[in-house]
Amino acid sequence: MELKKHYTNEQTGIRYSLHGDFYLSDIKVPEENIVLGKWGERVPVALKQANRPSRQARHDAQGLPFQ
């Protein structure tokens, strides 16, 4: 059976291309400059701060610092 190199799904309008035995979608991301605003810019900084070790001293249940 011969497979088509390209086909378009009529329900979604998405075009697919044949790569080997599989069809992969031909979706392209538009190149736009999106303004994130102040909260969108702060999220990466907050994630970096959340992943670093805490500067607070760690204590056990009796309140003694860990060695």
Order of alpha helices (4+ residues) and beta strands (2+ residues): beta-beta-beta-alpha
